Amino acid sequence: MIKLGIWKSRICFSPLAAAFMLAHCAVSYAGPAGDAGLYPLIDMTAARLQIARQVALAKWDTNQPVEDLPREAKVIEATVEEARALGVPTKLATHFFSDQIEANKLVQYGLLARWRLMGHAPHERRANLAAEIRPHLDIIQKSLISALADTNVLRAQSDCRLKLAQATQKYVSTHAFDPLYAIAMDRALARVCEP
């Protein structure tokens, strides 16, 4: 699980609340000059990944498969349309949100594998997939689209990949990510800087 900053953990009572707070609270970032513009994109990606735990718990309880291709196609189609309206190229939006979904599935598969080895899922509150989880994902999607649109200039720079890698590593280290989530962050942001 992602460890949140002290101020966030004091006001967040569940992974969904944590993701909601990440999507709605002002963020402060003391990273190197030049990568601060990437922070909202990284932060929203982390918020989306945080929800993967609740999705995995819901799927554990209902024995649903992780992959849901029709649902994934609808999410990508909707987000691409919204992103296009903000000037984000269709190819980038398609790749970015496909990568976000793949990263989320990576976390789900990893957590489900851990729980199978333990013989049970953690004993914690479950969120309803349709009524609670998906509305939070929708909120985060909108924030991700805005963050993606806001990084047009940064993404066009020749050192975008280096800046993104450094900013992501700083974020992962600062928030003491579980290795599974750290790998998923790289997967989620894999094509942000592609031309």
Summary of the structure (lengths in Angstrom):
residues: 195
radius of gyration: 16.1
end to end distance: 32.4
largest distance: 48.2
contacts: 592
relative contact order: 0.19
helix: 72%
strand: 0%
